[in-house]
Amino acid sequence: MTATRSLSASLHQLGRTLHADELAHLSDAELVARFVESRDEGAFAALVRRYGFMVFGVCRRVLRHEQDAEDAFQATFLVFARDAGTLQRAGAIGNWLYGVAHNVARKARGSRTRRDAKEYTAAALHPSAVLPVPVDDLKDVLDGELGALPDKYRAPIVLCDLLGLTTQQAAVEVGCPPKTLGTRLSRARLLLARRLTRRGVALTAGTLPSVLAPHATGAVPVRLLDRAVTTATRSATVPPSVAALTTGVSTVMAYKSLKFALLACGLIVIGGLVTPPVIQHLHAAHAPKKTSASVAGTSTQKQSEAVPPKPPANAHKELHQFFMRLIHGEFFAATTEEKKDDKPETLSGAWGKKDGELRVTFEKTDLKISPHGKDDLILILCEYTIKDGLVKAKITGFEGKAEAKKAIAEKLPVGTEFTFKWGAKNGTATIAEVKGEKVEMLASHLEGEFEEKK
């Protein structure tokens, strides 16, 4: 019996490997779609093989302990298996996986530091369990600083330097022109090098690619790749140490558990007894319309009306879409006219301060501050979000004369975060309540009334 099971498992593993090889030419988005729609095990295996070395490299560098790194590796792909359907851009999976792996590994490291003295003693008696990776002293710091970069700058480094893609390939994954991707990559390397310098790591933007190159990371054991695929796709028993790492990493887990529990208990039935209003609306849109012939009914017709109509062919797809919105907190209304616009708020245009030369310019998610009204002298580059009039901004770099950039960077270093209240009406605007660490000088210049520059 044991031999039969072993042979069966080996054959299944071989079949899965061959299937993954057949799908290796597909894009990330295509593989994710196959997995989400049909739980295609081969598609998931192809993604694990494609990104496994990067995920395992992050886990090893952060944890420096073989078993802990393997647990974090499995947990990362468990989170991916559960959240694959919620990814906004399936083509940008590499950047997303890097972030999840780094967060999971940090959580595992925190758990390990809380182990009791007996476990620490046992670990000390087995030095072979600890990875001898002196180079990772550098890479641990590098991972931390890379994870702190804004997403639009982290993605090019992950795709080009960690995964080895060309700027052309990375541009397709991110969804922007190659020239834009190349500009972001150059700026990202510069920002990362500056952050590392402040941590005492002497690396230039030019040497970063060689340190981050794919060949700098060890290969992933085949058994670990197979275990990750099996655990995530075949309802295998998840080790407690792995399961603990997945909790709290994804905010949608609780909602997903609720969804599957409701479905399993039969509480959500399209056309049935217990149906949320939104599901009733979805079903009503596809219900057959009554005709005059059906109204002049017979007893046979009345009996048929008592039987719930069959759900539409695409009912499962619509139900899935509903839960994706439910998971993200988008409780949409029963009619399309009542739907809320869930697009993020943005600002636009250039605004000059009425009592001075300072100018601010908004471009989608970018904010540029010109303290002297002259971009060639000094320009403070920021990324921002706005909600209900509150702007949250973060300094990402500077442009202008070298001496001016150096002077202002000492007072407002890259990474400085600040908030302010913004209000605009009829061509005039107000910036008030600028808050943040070390932004007193910025606040004194930024607060006040502005007028729109045509």
ABEGO torsion letter per residue (X at the ends): XAAAAAAAAAAAAAAAAAAAAAAAABBAAAAAAAAAAAGBAAAAAAAAAAAAAAAAAAAAAAAGBAAAAAAAAAAAAAAAAAAAAABABAAAAAAAAAAAAAAAAAAAAAAAAABBAAAAAAAAABAAABBBBAAAAAAAAAAAAAAABBAAAAAAAAAAAAAGBBAAAAAAAAGBBAAAAAAAAAAAAAAAAAAAAAAGBBBBAAAAAAAABAAABBBBBAAAAAAAAAAAAAGBBBBAAAAAAABGABAAAAAAAAAAAAAAAGABBBGBABBBAAAAAAAAAABBBBBAAAABBBAAAAAAAABBBBBBAAAAAAAAAAAAAAAAGBBBBABAAABBBABBBBBBEBBBBAABABBBBBBEABBBBBAAGBAAABBBBBBBBBBGGBBBBBBAEBBEBAAAAAAAAAABBBGBBBBBBBBBBGGBBBBBGBBEBGAAAAAAAABEBBBBBX
